[in-house]
Amino acid sequence: IMEDYNAKPQGLVRDRMALMRTSLANERTFLSYARTALMLLISSITLIKFFEHEPLVVWLGYALLPLGLTVALLGYLSSRRINRKLTVVKKQLDDWKPPSAC
């Protein structure tokens, strides 16, 4: 029985689909980080502006500012790290060559 060595195996298609799903999941995770960071920053500004005569609430507002920025930075770094790994895997899939016929 002669095998078709030019055809890509079913596993390669499955790997590409898994790569796309992982990429989309990474994007959703990044957007969740961004949404959380934005919520913390807006809450911080709201506490500082609307409760300026309540020192404890203003202090809480100032404490939320670096927390929001930290969440944004962590989300960005995490997303970038995963994207780099996905790029390496995508390159490996793109460079796949069928085994040569004996």
Beta strands, then each sheet from edge to edge (+ up, - down):
end
